[in-house]
Amino acid sequence: SNPRPGQIQARVFYDPGSAMLVATIFATGATLGAKEPRDLADLLFAAGVRHGHVSMPDEREGDIAPAAGDKIVLNHRLNELGQTAQRQANYMR
């Protein structure tokens, strides 16, 4: 099922100690981690998280803010996965 518009499904932050991006999925409390934003996006999508439904701290929150480039890659990949899934769903009809 698709999330409601504006519903935040997960929060992603940077963990300086492990040099990893870490996501918490609100529905389950599960924590996912990856060094690469594309890999984390794949894990998030597999867990049901969709593009536009992830919050990330900005630079005002300090070291836990993912780099701007990482945010772009993660969001782009979630969008790409969502579009691919939608095309496949339309094809199967």
RAMO-V977730 format. One record per residue. N is the residue number from 0. RES is the residue in one letter. SS is DSSP state (@ for helix, = for strand, . for the rest). OMEGA is omega in radians with two decimals (none if undefined). D_LAST is the distance of its C-alpha to the last C-alpha in whole Angstrom. Layout:
# RAMO-V977730
n->N res->RES ss->SS omega->OMEGA d_last->D_LAST
n->N res->RES ss->SS omega->OMEGA d_last->D_LAST
This chain:
# RAMO-V977730
n->0 res->S ss->. omega->-3.12 d_last->17
n->1 res->N ss->. omega->3.09 d_last->18
n->2 res->P ss->. omega->3.05 d_last->22
n->3 res->R ss->. omega->3.07 d_last->24
n->4 res->P ss->. omega->3.11 d_last->25
n->5 res->G ss->. omega->-3.13 d_last->28
n->6 res->Q ss->. omega->3.10 d_last->28
n->7 res->I ss->. omega->-3.09 d_last->29
n->8 res->Q ss->. omega->-3.07 d_last->28
n->9 res->A ss->= omega->3.03 d_last->30
n->10 res->R ss->= omega->3.14 d_last->33
n->11 res->V ss->= omega->3.06 d_last->34
n->12 res->F ss->= omega->3.10 d_last->38
n->13 res->Y ss->= omega->3.09 d_last->40
n->14 res->D ss->= omega->-3.10 d_last->42
n->15 res->P ss->. omega->-3.11 d_last->45
n->16 res->G ss->. omega->-3.13 d_last->47
n->17 res->S ss->. omega->-3.07 d_last->44
n->18 res->A ss->. omega->-3.14 d_last->43
n->19 res->M ss->= omega->2.93 d_last->39
n->20 res->L ss->= omega->-3.08 d_last->37
n->21 res->V ss->= omega->3.13 d_last->36
n->22 res->A ss->= omega->2.97 d_last->33
n->23 res->T ss->= omega->3.11 d_last->34
n->24 res->I ss->= omega->-3.00 d_last->30
n->25 res->F ss->. omega->-3.06 d_last->31
n->26 res->A ss->. omega->-3.04 d_last->29
n->27 res->T ss->. omega->-3.05 d_last->31
n->28 res->G ss->. omega->-3.13 d_last->34
n->29 res->A ss->. omega->3.07 d_last->33
n->30 res->T ss->= omega->3.11 d_last->34
n->31 res->L ss->= omega->3.11 d_last->33
n->32 res->G ss->= omega->3.09 d_last->35
n->33 res->A ss->= omega->3.08 d_last->35
n->34 res->K ss->. omega->-3.06 d_last->37
n->35 res->E ss->. omega->-3.11 d_last->34
n->36 res->P ss->@ omega->3.12 d_last->32
n->37 res->R ss->@ omega->3.13 d_last->29
n->38 res->D ss->@ omega->3.12 d_last->30
n->39 res->L ss->@ omega->3.09 d_last->30
n->40 res->A ss->@ omega->3.11 d_last->27
n->41 res->D ss->@ omega->3.13 d_last->25
n->42 res->L ss->@ omega->3.13 d_last->26
n->43 res->L ss->@ omega->-3.12 d_last->26
n->44 res->F ss->@ omega->3.12 d_last->22
n->45 res->A ss->@ omega->3.13 d_last->22
n->46 res->A ss->. omega->3.07 d_last->24
n->47 res->G ss->. omega->3.14 d_last->21
n->48 res->V ss->. omega->-3.07 d_last->23
n->49 res->R ss->. omega->3.13 d_last->22
n->50 res->H ss->. omega->3.14 d_last->23
n->51 res->G ss->. omega->-3.09 d_last->26
n->52 res->H ss->. omega->3.13 d_last->26
n->53 res->V ss->= omega->3.04 d_last->29
n->54 res->S ss->= omega->3.10 d_last->33
n->55 res->M ss->= omega->3.11 d_last->35
n->56 res->P ss->. omega->3.06 d_last->39
n->57 res->D ss->. omega->-3.02 d_last->41
n->58 res->E ss->@ omega->3.10 d_last->44
n->59 res->R ss->@ omega->3.14 d_last->46
n->60 res->E ss->@ omega->3.01 d_last->45
n->61 res->G ss->@ omega->-2.99 d_last->47
n->62 res->D ss->@ omega->-3.10 d_last->46
n->63 res->I ss->@ omega->3.13 d_last->43
n->64 res->A ss->. omega->3.04 d_last->41
n->65 res->P ss->. omega->3.08 d_last->39
n->66 res->A ss->. omega->-3.13 d_last->40
n->67 res->A ss->@ omega->3.14 d_last->38
n->68 res->G ss->@ omega->3.10 d_last->37
n->69 res->D ss->@ omega->3.11 d_last->35
n->70 res->K ss->@ omega->-3.12 d_last->34
n->71 res->I ss->@ omega->-3.12 d_last->32
n->72 res->V ss->@ omega->-3.13 d_last->31
n->73 res->L ss->@ omega->-3.14 d_last->29
n->74 res->N ss->@ omega->3.13 d_last->27
n->75 res->H ss->@ omega->-3.12 d_last->26
n->76 res->R ss->@ omega->3.08 d_last->25
n->77 res->L ss->@ omega->3.12 d_last->23
n->78 res->N ss->@ omega->3.13 d_last->22
n->79 res->E ss->@ omega->3.13 d_last->20
n->80 res->L ss->@ omega->3.12 d_last->19
n->81 res->G ss->@ omega->3.13 d_last->17
n->82 res->Q ss->@ omega->3.11 d_last->16
n->83 res->T ss->@ omega->3.13 d_last->15
n->84 res->A ss->@ omega->3.14 d_last->13
n->85 res->Q ss->@ omega->3.11 d_last->11
n->86 res->R ss->@ omega->3.14 d_last->10
n->87 res->Q ss->@ omega->3.12 d_last->9
n->88 res->A ss->@ omega->3.12 d_last->7
n->89 res->N ss->@ omega->-3.13 d_last->5
n->90 res->Y ss->@ omega->-3.07 d_last->6
n->91 res->M ss->@ omega->-3.11 d_last->4
n->92 res->R ss->. omega->none d_last->0
